[in-house]
Amino acid sequence: MQFRDLGRQYEALKEEIDAGVAEVIANTSFISGSQVQELEKQLAEYIGVRHCISCANGTDALNLALMVWDIGEGDAVFVPDFTFFSSGEVVSYHHATPIFVDVDEDTFNMVPEDLEQKIQAVLKEGKLIPRVIVAVDLFGQPAEYPKIRPIADRYGLKILEDSAQGFGGMIGERMAGSFGDISTTSFFPAKPLGCYGDGGAVFTDNDEWAAKLKSLRIHGKGTCKYDNVRIGLNSRLDTIQAAILLPKLRAFIEYERDRVNTAARKYGELLEGVVKVPVVREGYLSSWAQYTIQLPTQKHRDGLKDYLAEKGIPSMVYYQKPMHSQEAFRDVVDRLSDCRTSAGLCERVLSLPMHPYFTDGEQEWIAEAIRQYMQRENGR
Ligand SMILES: *Cc1c(COP(=O)(O)O)cnc(C)c1O
């Protein structure tokens, strides 16, 4: 059994993917081929934003956004304490200071009340200028934008939506990727929409920022690549990856997102009362980048992981360490960044196999193994 079965997905889409890749090779349009523009057009339309600027990976997408806003030394950027390293790494990379914000035990997303308290604390201390909120749509569920947006407005901060895991998620009728002043996603193979290597994209409604992003991703180009008006990056999406993403986007829209939601409901029914299952807020839709359960203790979590592995069921710990405990941040973290809920989650979470291509009985088998383990533990 695979944690995320990309082999089955390829079997389903093989003809279109192979033809798309062959076409790029035949045309030798490896960089900035027409498939890249076509993909950007379709992505912008799907998300409901004016501009999609593809780039080399989800980390660069975040980097590009911070570069557009000239974020740097002396700036405070608020980042959830429970997320993939990139969300905070980019902040330190630009010599700004990440301030870590605690997350909600049910949804794993940033707690708006803790965010506001930390903004106030930074203002009171007076050393850093609060500039940006990196709101992460963790495990596929959009962050709580109806509460985060008013806080951003109240203190004059920008929202950078890190939707690397959130692609396809919604609040009401609005798509993830449209909630930030600038939003980003990743096409790393295991994400909800993944390519066959590295890839990413930036979304925005702002024409001026979009123009700057297009310059920044190609060496700060002016009229052309050899006229350079600012310091930028080399961060493009390969044409081959765009050709792979086009049929995958169609499958994602047509049925994959629905299927992972069906799979999540099934896990919920099978595991309710056995372990703590993830909660999706009323009116929110998740794209289930991960299906993450919680065990009563770290001992249970580690024990279950081993028990499942013995039965050939893969599982993953996302995340093992809260951001504020990462060694890389040792010089920037202060007492403001201690986050109790996030630290506890790191001891108790376990992500189960999740993808749109389960066959009959697979989820039942996984759930049965979890039930057996919990029964054995509780009987001790
Ligand atoms: C994967 C991920 C990224 C980085 O994306 P890459 O394409 O791997 O650079 C950033 N933020 C979050 C929350 C992620 O899960």
The ligand as an SDF file (V2000), in Angstrom:
LIG
                    3D

 15 15  0  0  0  0  0  0  0  0999 V2000
    5.3070   21.8260    0.5900 C   0  0  0  0  0  0  0  0  0  0  0  0
    5.1250   23.0790    1.2940 C   0  0  0  0  0  0  0  0  0  0  0  0
    5.8420   24.2510    0.9620 C   0  0  0  0  0  0  0  0  0  0  0  0
    6.9950   24.2570   -0.0070 C   0  0  0  0  0  0  0  0  0  0  0  0
    6.7310   23.7850   -1.2830 O   0  0  0  0  0  0  0  0  0  0  0  0
    7.9440   23.2290   -2.1710 P   0  0  0  0  0  0  0  0  0  0  0  0
    7.3190   23.1510   -3.5480 O   0  0  0  0  0  0  0  0  0  0  0  0
    8.3360   21.9070   -1.6270 O   0  0  0  0  0  0  0  0  0  0  0  0
    9.0370   24.2280   -2.1250 O   0  0  0  0  0  0  0  0  0  0  0  0
    5.5520   25.4180    1.6350 C   0  0  0  0  0  0  0  0  0  0  0  0
    4.6160   25.4600    2.5980 N   0  0  0  0  0  0  0  0  0  0  0  0
    3.9120   24.3730    2.9470 C   0  0  0  0  0  0  0  0  0  0  0  0
    2.8690   24.4970    4.0040 C   0  0  0  0  0  0  0  0  0  0  0  0
    4.1510   23.1380    2.3270 C   0  0  0  0  0  0  0  0  0  0  0  0
    3.4630   22.0660    2.7010 O   0  0  0  0  0  0  0  0  0  0  0  0
  1  2  1  0
  2  3  1  0
  2 14  2  0
  3  4  1  0
  3 10  2  0
  4  5  1  0
  5  6  1  0
  6  7  2  0
  6  8  1  0
  6  9  1  0
 10 11  1  0
 11 12  2  0
 12 13  1  0
 12 14  1  0
 14 15  1  0
M  END
$$$$
